[in-house]
Amino acid sequence: MGRLDYLKYRPLPDPRELPEGYQRELAIALQRWNDEYLRAAKELDTRPMVRAELIAPQPIAGGNVETVIQFTNKNFDTHDWYDETLYRYAPMTSGVYLVTATVSFFYGGGGTPDGYIHVRLRKNGVSLVSNYQHHMTGDNPYQQVPVSDLIYLAGGNASSPPEYIDFVALTLQNDYSLDHTESRTHFTAVYLGGEIAMP
């Protein structure tokens, strides 16, 4: 039975009762765990991240016209980089961000919806990722569309503003709006690292 087996299959006694070699290994393991815990806690405390949500119904134009989604309520924004009037996240730290959103559509027209509902994740106003659903059920007027991606964003400096992301929704049919109940329409972004020179 090895040393790991000793610690796994027997109750851990008072460290002072362990043989000298085990005391030293236990002290080293505890110190490493403590160092890793402090490192992770510090990284989480300083890592840029944001979550914002829709807090009121938002009409959609129809006719496949892009409507900027108005995430007006910030649940948290560690560095205050989300603009609640322009509905843009413009981080000042360059790197790769994990960006996700869930958008809930509501069809309030008569009859049965039969068309596509789209969500686009944009960078600097240009679509990067698009997702859609074919909404064709008369039983449930609600339909959710998720979208996510890893995106490199360049932070700003004295000579240039930071790159930004935002989201748009579009439908061909009229009588659609975005649903805000129970935080069904929201987005998140978290910095993963990677301050790298992109090709």
LOLUM-783747 format. One record per residue (C-alpha): residue number from 1; residue in one letter; x, y, z. Coordinates in nm, 3 decimals. Example, Ala and Ser with C-alpha at 12.3 -4.5 7.8 and 13.67 -1.06 7.14 Angstrom:
! residues 2
R    n  res       xx       yy       zz
R    1    A    1.230   -0.450    0.780
R    2    S    1.367   -0.106    0.714
END
This chain:
! residues 199
R    n  res       xx       yy       zz
R    1    M    0.000    0.000    0.000
R    2    G    0.152    0.333   -0.112
R    3    R    0.145    0.664    0.068
R    4    L   -0.160    0.787   -0.126
R    5    D   -0.341    0.470   -0.029
R    6    Y   -0.252    0.536    0.333
R    7    L   -0.416    0.880    0.320
R    8    K   -0.713    0.759    0.114
R    9    Y   -0.824    0.455    0.307
R   10    R   -0.750    0.554    0.665
R   11    P   -0.892    0.842    0.869
R   12    L   -0.643    1.129    0.868
R   13    P   -0.490    1.149    1.217
R   14    D   -0.346    1.452    1.389
R   15    P   -0.051    1.561    1.168
R   16    R    0.173    1.547    1.475
R   17    E    0.103    1.173    1.497
R   18    L    0.211    1.105    1.140
R   19    P    0.561    0.980    1.069
R   20    E    0.801    1.262    0.997
R   21    G    0.800    1.201    0.621
R   22    Y    0.422    1.218    0.604
R   23    Q    0.414    1.539    0.809
R   24    R    0.641    1.708    0.559
R   25    E    0.443    1.585    0.256
R   26    L    0.117    1.690    0.416
R   27    A    0.254    2.037    0.494
R   28    I    0.376    2.077    0.134
R   29    A    0.040    1.960   -0.008
R   30    L   -0.154    2.197    0.214
R   31    Q    0.070    2.489    0.120
R   32    R    0.030    2.413   -0.251
R   33    W   -0.346    2.391   -0.212
R   34    N   -0.353    2.721   -0.025
R   35    D   -0.135    2.892   -0.289
R   36    E   -0.358    2.761   -0.570
R   37    Y   -0.671    2.870   -0.388
R   38    L   -0.538    3.223   -0.335
R   39    R   -0.425    3.244   -0.698
R   40    A   -0.764    3.133   -0.828
R   41    A   -0.950    3.365   -0.591
R   42    K   -0.736    3.662   -0.694
R   43    E   -0.780    3.580   -1.065
R   44    L   -1.158    3.549   -1.028
R   45    D   -1.171    3.875   -0.834
R   46    T   -0.990    4.070   -1.107
R   47    R   -1.106    3.890   -1.425
R   48    P   -1.333    4.108   -1.641
R   49    M   -1.685    3.972   -1.673
R   50    V   -2.036    4.102   -1.726
R   51    R   -2.396    3.983   -1.722
R   52    A   -2.687    4.197   -1.839
R   53    E   -3.051    4.128   -1.911
R   54    L   -3.362    4.263   -2.075
R   55    I   -3.605    4.403   -1.818
R   56    A   -3.901    4.506   -2.036
R   57    P   -4.065    4.369   -2.353
R   58    Q   -3.888    4.497   -2.665
R   59    P   -4.069    4.507   -3.001
R   60    I   -3.895    4.366   -3.310
R   61    A   -3.926    4.559   -3.636
R   62    G   -4.005    4.265   -3.866
R   63    G   -3.909    4.247   -4.231
R   64    N   -3.567    4.108   -4.137
R   65    V   -3.458    4.449   -4.008
R   66    E   -3.189    4.428   -3.739
R   67    T   -3.304    4.543   -3.395
R   68    V   -3.031    4.604   -3.136
R   69    I   -3.120    4.412   -2.821
R   70    Q   -3.150    4.648   -2.527
R   71    F   -2.988    4.475   -2.231
R   72    T   -3.053    4.760   -1.988
R   73    N   -3.007    4.590   -1.651
R   74    K   -2.656    4.489   -1.544
R   75    N   -2.653    4.202   -1.295
R   76    F   -2.279    4.262   -1.257
R   77    D   -2.003    4.432   -1.452
R   78    T   -1.667    4.398   -1.281
R   79    H   -1.496    4.678   -1.474
R   80    D   -1.794    4.892   -1.580
R   81    W   -1.728    4.838   -1.951
R   82    Y   -2.088    4.773   -2.057
R   83    D   -2.273    5.078   -2.195
R   84    E   -2.641    5.057   -2.098
R   85    T   -2.739    5.332   -2.343
R   86    L   -2.560    5.199   -2.652
R   87    Y   -2.606    4.833   -2.543
R   88    R   -2.240    4.756   -2.613
R   89    Y   -1.968    4.576   -2.422
R   90    A   -1.634    4.743   -2.496
R   91    P   -1.360    4.594   -2.275
R   92    M   -1.035    4.782   -2.228
R   93    T   -0.830    4.463   -2.182
R   94    S   -0.725    4.290   -2.504
R   95    G   -0.776    3.916   -2.525
R   96    V   -1.017    3.632   -2.585
R   97    Y   -1.366    3.653   -2.436
R   98    L   -1.629    3.384   -2.402
R   99    V   -1.955    3.550   -2.505
R  100    T   -2.296    3.387   -2.469
R  101    A   -2.656    3.501   -2.502
R  102    T   -3.002    3.355   -2.480
R  103    V   -3.280    3.552   -2.650
R  104    S   -3.648    3.471   -2.597
R  105    F   -3.893    3.569   -2.872
R  106    F   -4.267    3.612   -2.819
R  107    Y   -4.517    3.601   -3.104
R  108    G   -4.820    3.814   -3.023
R  109    G   -4.997    3.804   -3.357
R  110    G   -5.301    3.604   -3.448
R  111    G   -5.277    3.263   -3.608
R  112    T   -4.967    3.049   -3.619
R  113    P   -4.616    3.186   -3.659
R  114    D   -4.432    3.032   -3.950
R  115    G   -4.091    3.183   -4.006
R  116    Y   -3.735    3.217   -3.889
R  117    I   -3.621    3.415   -3.587
R  118    H   -3.256    3.518   -3.579
R  119    V   -2.999    3.640   -3.327
R  120    R   -2.665    3.783   -3.436
R  121    L   -2.359    3.849   -3.225
R  122    R   -2.174    4.145   -3.376
R  123    K   -1.824    4.283   -3.339
R  124    N   -1.789    4.653   -3.420
R  125    G   -2.127    4.639   -3.593
R  126    V   -2.040    4.343   -3.816
R  127    S   -2.207    4.005   -3.768
R  128    L   -1.969    3.735   -3.643
R  129    V   -2.206    3.459   -3.535
R  130    S   -2.570    3.400   -3.622
R  131    N   -2.820    3.148   -3.498
R  132    Y   -3.185    3.096   -3.583
R  133    Q   -3.488    2.881   -3.514
R  134    H   -3.785    2.799   -3.734
R  135    H   -4.081    2.910   -3.524
R  136    M   -4.389    2.727   -3.646
R  137    T   -4.597    2.623   -3.346
R  138    G   -4.929    2.773   -3.251
R  139    D   -4.928    2.607   -2.911
R  140    N   -4.633    2.800   -2.766
R  141    P   -4.579    3.161   -2.872
R  142    Y   -4.236    3.163   -2.703
R  143    Q   -3.915    3.046   -2.866
R  144    Q   -3.554    3.085   -2.742
R  145    V   -3.247    3.128   -2.960
R  146    P   -2.896    3.088   -2.808
R  147    V   -2.573    3.220   -2.954
R  148    S   -2.212    3.199   -2.829
R  149    D   -1.853    3.219   -2.943
R  150    L   -1.494    3.285   -2.843
R  151    I   -1.406    3.635   -2.962
R  152    Y   -1.082    3.828   -2.962
R  153    L   -1.134    4.193   -2.866
R  154    A   -0.866    4.458   -2.879
R  155    G   -0.870    4.695   -2.585
R  156    G   -0.857    5.068   -2.633
R  157    N   -0.567    5.306   -2.591
R  158    A   -0.493    5.677   -2.626
R  159    S   -0.518    5.665   -3.006
R  160    S   -0.805    5.422   -3.068
R  161    P   -1.126    5.315   -2.891
R  162    P   -1.175    4.954   -2.781
R  163    E   -1.353    4.701   -2.999
R  164    Y   -1.706    4.621   -2.889
R  165    I   -1.975    4.355   -2.915
R  166    D   -2.351    4.383   -2.928
R  167    F   -2.648    4.169   -3.028
R  168    V   -2.929    4.212   -3.277
R  169    A   -3.255    4.026   -3.333
R  170    L   -3.452    4.001   -3.657
R  171    T   -3.763    3.832   -3.787
R  172    L   -3.944    3.832   -4.118
R  173    Q   -4.290    3.834   -3.962
R  174    N   -4.429    4.125   -3.765
R  175    D   -4.589    4.099   -3.420
R  176    Y   -4.276    3.969   -3.248
R  177    S   -4.121    4.107   -2.932
R  178    L   -3.844    3.996   -2.698
R  179    D   -3.950    3.838   -2.371
R  180    H   -3.793    3.968   -2.050
R  181    T   -3.959    3.751   -1.785
R  182    E   -3.740    3.539   -1.556
R  183    S   -3.424    3.676   -1.720
R  184    R   -3.496    3.472   -2.032
R  185    T   -3.315    3.727   -2.250
R  186    H   -2.964    3.795   -2.125
R  187    F   -2.598    3.788   -2.222
R  188    T   -2.268    3.719   -2.049
R  189    A   -1.905    3.781   -2.136
R  190    V   -1.595    3.670   -1.947
R  191    Y   -1.229    3.734   -2.017
R  192    L   -1.032    3.414   -2.069
R  193    G   -0.689    3.563   -2.129
R  194    G   -0.465    3.554   -2.432
R  195    E   -0.330    3.903   -2.488
R  196    I   -0.188    3.796   -2.822
R  197    A   -0.111    3.949   -3.156
R  198    M   -0.378    3.827   -3.394
R  199    P   -0.280    3.745   -3.757
END
